[in-house]
Amino acid sequence: MVKKIDPCTLVLFGASGNLSRVKLMPGLFRLDAAGRLPEHMAILSVGRGEVTREAWQADIKKMLDTKFKDGYDKAVFDRFIARNYYHANPPSDADAFRKMKATLSNEQVFPQNLAYFLSVRPTDFAPIVEQLSGAGLLDESQYWRRVLIEKPFGTNLPSAQALQASITKHLKESQIYRIDHYLGKSALQNIMLTRFANTMFEPLWNNQYIDHVQITNNEILGVGDRTEFYNNTGALRDMVQSHLLQTLALVAMEKPQDLSPESIRAEKIKLLQAIRPLPIKDLAKHAFRAQYSAGRVCVGDGHGENVAGYLDELAKEGVSASVTETYAALKLFIDNPRWQGVPFYVRTAKRMHEGNTAISIRFKKAPMQLVEGQHQNWLTLNIQPRECIKMEIESKIPGLDIATRTLSIDAPQRQTGDESIDSYESLLLNLMEGDPSLYLHISEVEAQWRLIDPIVKAWAEDQSAVHQYPAGSRDPEQSGIIFESTDQFWRYSIELGGDKH
Ligand SMILES: NC(=O)c1ccc[n+]([C@@H]2O[C@H](COP(=O)([O-])OP(=O)(O)OC[C@H]3O[C@@H](n4cnc5c(N)ncnc54)[C@H](OP(=O)(O)O)[C@@H]3O)[C@@H](O)[C@H]2O)c1
């Protein structure tokens, strides 16, 4: 259903940055091409440097040329480029936000409903909100005013709460859009639809039938040129605190009353708050960390490439030691009647043998073991690189004897002709529509930090050498220590068909 969008202005802070060049500008262009932007809609890019409108428009053309190598529609380009303006906001100018208000007051050019996208350093979120408020640019008495805050929202619970306290001096919760771009992925949204739009899954979706769940995000890439950022962050904070816990919430939450943002968020909050804190004294059996060492990874065309280890990469930057994890695996339990006793294994790693994001669910043993070697059923919801649903069931091998083998029912979710939407496109659209269902409520952010903070702290305090795994390998064998039973093992890509070890 296409929702109506009010005439509005998108004010983009950090428009010259990497995120804007690669995702936001191309995403807005594609929304325009799809006819999803309102006719009266302007984009005001705000940056520190003095740039003319013409130079800025030429820069946007460069961004689009880089992104859309096969070209794009000239008429759409003309319409899009005409929406774009630039405003210089030098930090040295105490009057900068008042001048921005004066620019925005031209109602013929800038519709007065204002959506601010803060694609800037996290330390700039609170000061920008404060200055927008000081200039009267958050006042909703006549028009709506929304602020999108990029990830991360804090680096732990106290800093998230401090940021919240600071911005809520000027904003109501309904004006705040905290992003987790994973939620913009259509495959992630499909988790909820798969669960609740089909009769066959929900009755089995509980501790009576499910043995355990694995939520995985593995990458072939290493930390690249982000060594400093990564070494201060680590896999737990970068991936688990946000994307993977949100995925878990969608997999495990109770059915929302309806699809309204309030109902969906209420169920996600309840679920996140029901995750049992990890026992820090017994952490080794619940959480495993490691770092990649030098090794050989698979590159795009199937060839191998020798790559350096994480500590070697840090050494090149002058960092002599680090216990920051590039591999993190947790065992989580959810204290509610549906999930009591079911382990949820959440893992993420860099420099693995394959890149894959998936939810794999193993069902309990069938009530009757009819034959030797009968496997348990698996259901996999694959998010990337291929969006698909795969079910593994046992079936008789044709012939005189009674023996079973595993059949794989594999359905691509994406079909020829389906739209390919980047997660930022749907999130930008939702921001303008005023639909926060794919954005995080502060209670979700808090519950996520509350769970992760004690593990981050315990790992930082333990300065003993971190386990090493060769780049390009699979999960370190030692990570199996967190499994609840000896017959559990890490599942890998569905592309490997039946490969279980
Ligand atoms: N890149 C991604 O894929 C990605 C993914 C997830 C989250 N994020 C988040 O999105 C935000 C933007 O990311 P990004 O990669 O686009 O960042 P970026 O390229 O480092 O910078 C964004 C903008 O911030 C301004 N800026 C940079 N350094 C500054 C400084 N020292 N003082 C004041 N302003 C400065 C620049 O704008 P002007 O010079 O024009 O003022 C720049 O265009 C961050 O909060 C990041 O955590 C990014």
The ligand as an SDF file (V2000), in Angstrom:
LIG
                    3D

 48 52  0  0  0  0  0  0  0  0999 V2000
   29.2130    4.5160    6.1950 N   0  0  0  0  0  0  0  0  0  0  0  0
   28.3630    3.5690    6.5170 C   0  0  0  0  0  0  0  0  0  0  0  0
   28.0870    2.6330    5.7870 O   0  0  0  0  0  0  0  0  0  0  0  0
   27.6560    3.6340    7.8550 C   0  0  0  0  0  0  0  0  0  0  0  0
   27.0010    2.5150    8.2890 C   0  0  0  0  0  0  0  0  0  0  0  0
   26.3350    2.5880    9.5010 C   0  0  0  0  0  0  0  0  0  0  0  0
   26.3530    3.7480   10.2320 C   0  0  0  0  0  0  0  0  0  0  0  0
   27.0000    4.8230    9.8020 N   0  0  0  0  0  0  0  0  0  0  0  0
   26.9580    6.0540   10.6070 C   0  0  0  0  0  0  0  0  0  0  0  0
   26.5470    7.1150    9.7750 O   0  0  0  0  0  0  0  0  0  0  0  0
   27.2020    8.3290   10.1440 C   0  0  0  0  0  0  0  0  0  0  0  0
   27.9360    8.8880    8.9500 C   0  0  0  0  0  0  0  0  0  0  0  0
   28.8590    7.9190    8.4650 O   0  0  0  0  0  0  0  0  0  0  0  0
   29.8800    8.2300    7.2740 P   0  0  0  0  0  0  0  0  0  0  0  0
   30.6070    6.9780    7.0110 O   0  0  0  0  0  0  0  0  0  0  0  0
   29.1570    8.8930    6.1490 O   0  0  0  0  0  0  0  0  0  0  0  0
   30.8430    9.2730    8.0000 O   0  0  0  0  0  0  0  0  0  0  0  0
   31.9880   10.2170    7.3620 P   0  0  0  0  0  0  0  0  0  0  0  0
   32.1660    9.9310    5.9330 O   0  0  0  0  0  0  0  0  0  0  0  0
   33.1800   10.0630    8.2410 O   0  0  0  0  0  0  0  0  0  0  0  0
   31.4680   11.6980    7.6570 O   0  0  0  0  0  0  0  0  0  0  0  0
   30.1760   12.1840    7.5370 C   0  0  0  0  0  0  0  0  0  0  0  0
   30.2280   13.7130    7.5420 C   0  0  0  0  0  0  0  0  0  0  0  0
   30.6070   14.2210    8.8060 O   0  0  0  0  0  0  0  0  0  0  0  0
   31.3280   15.4460    8.6060 C   0  0  0  0  0  0  0  0  0  0  0  0
   32.6000   15.3350    9.3190 N   0  0  0  0  0  0  0  0  0  0  0  0
   33.5910   14.4460    9.1080 C   0  0  0  0  0  0  0  0  0  0  0  0
   34.6170   14.6700    9.9340 N   0  0  0  0  0  0  0  0  0  0  0  0
   34.2650   15.6970   10.7140 C   0  0  0  0  0  0  0  0  0  0  0  0
   34.8830   16.4160   11.7680 C   0  0  0  0  0  0  0  0  0  0  0  0
   36.1130   16.1140   12.1840 N   0  0  0  0  0  0  0  0  0  0  0  0
   34.2060   17.4350   12.3260 N   0  0  0  0  0  0  0  0  0  0  0  0
   32.9590   17.7480   11.9240 C   0  0  0  0  0  0  0  0  0  0  0  0
   32.3300   17.1130   10.9140 N   0  0  0  0  0  0  0  0  0  0  0  0
   32.9670   16.1140   10.3380 C   0  0  0  0  0  0  0  0  0  0  0  0
   31.5820   15.6050    7.1330 C   0  0  0  0  0  0  0  0  0  0  0  0
   30.6730   16.5570    6.6230 O   0  0  0  0  0  0  0  0  0  0  0  0
   31.0890   18.0370    6.2040 P   0  0  0  0  0  0  0  0  0  0  0  0
   32.5830   18.1260    6.1070 O   0  0  0  0  0  0  0  0  0  0  0  0
   30.3960   18.2850    4.9200 O   0  0  0  0  0  0  0  0  0  0  0  0
   30.5410   18.8700    7.3070 O   0  0  0  0  0  0  0  0  0  0  0  0
   31.2350   14.2600    6.5600 C   0  0  0  0  0  0  0  0  0  0  0  0
   30.6060   14.3460    5.3270 O   0  0  0  0  0  0  0  0  0  0  0  0
   28.0800    7.9640   11.3360 C   0  0  0  0  0  0  0  0  0  0  0  0
   27.3570    8.2260   12.5090 O   0  0  0  0  0  0  0  0  0  0  0  0
   28.2770    6.4550   11.1980 C   0  0  0  0  0  0  0  0  0  0  0  0
   28.5010    5.8720   12.4580 O   0  0  0  0  0  0  0  0  0  0  0  0
   27.6510    4.7910    8.6090 C   0  0  0  0  0  0  0  0  0  0  0  0
  1  2  1  0
  2  3  2  0
  2  4  1  0
  4  5  1  0
  4 48  2  0
  5  6  2  0
  6  7  1  0
  7  8  2  0
  8  9  1  0
  8 48  1  0
  9 10  1  0
  9 46  1  0
 10 11  1  0
 11 12  1  0
 11 44  1  0
 12 13  1  0
 13 14  1  0
 14 15  2  0
 14 16  1  0
 14 17  1  0
 17 18  1  0
 18 19  2  0
 18 20  1  0
 18 21  1  0
 21 22  1  0
 22 23  1  0
 23 24  1  0
 23 42  1  0
 24 25  1  0
 25 26  1  0
 25 36  1  0
 26 27  1  0
 26 35  1  0
 27 28  2  0
 28 29  1  0
 29 30  1  0
 29 35  2  0
 30 31  1  0
 30 32  2  0
 32 33  1  0
 33 34  2  0
 34 35  1  0
 36 37  1  0
 36 42  1  0
 37 38  1  0
 38 39  2  0
 38 40  1  0
 38 41  1  0
 42 43  1  0
 44 45  1  0
 44 46  1  0
 46 47  1  0
M  CHG  2   8   1  16  -1
M  END
$$$$
